[in-house]
């Protein structure tokens, strides 16, 4: 199985790429959906769950001034 990651700034076309991939029959996983689902399971807000996930996987993902 091949995995293709799509990243970019807001408005850069990530949604267009993912819709195109879906139309071609590819499975698309959106990280925002994963975070929201996990937050719901933990009865927390998505922002807090994302912050906790980042903290648990290492502070290298956080800006020093965050």
C-alpha positions, 0 to 999 in steps of 0.5 A, a space after each residue: 500500500 502506498 501512502 501519500 501525504 498532502 500538507 499546505 497552508 490554508 487555501 493551498 488546494 489540499 481539499 481539491 487534491 483529497 476530493 480528486 483522490 476520492 473520485 479516483 477511488 483512493 481512501 482519504 484520511 483527514 487528520 482533522 476528522 481523526 482529532 475530532 473523533 478522538 476528542 469526542 471519544 474522550 469527551 474533550 474539545 478538539 483543540 485540547 485533544 490535539 494539544 495533548 496528542 502533540 504533547 504526548 508524541 513530543 514537544 518538537 511539534 510545538 512552537 517555543 512560544 506556544 
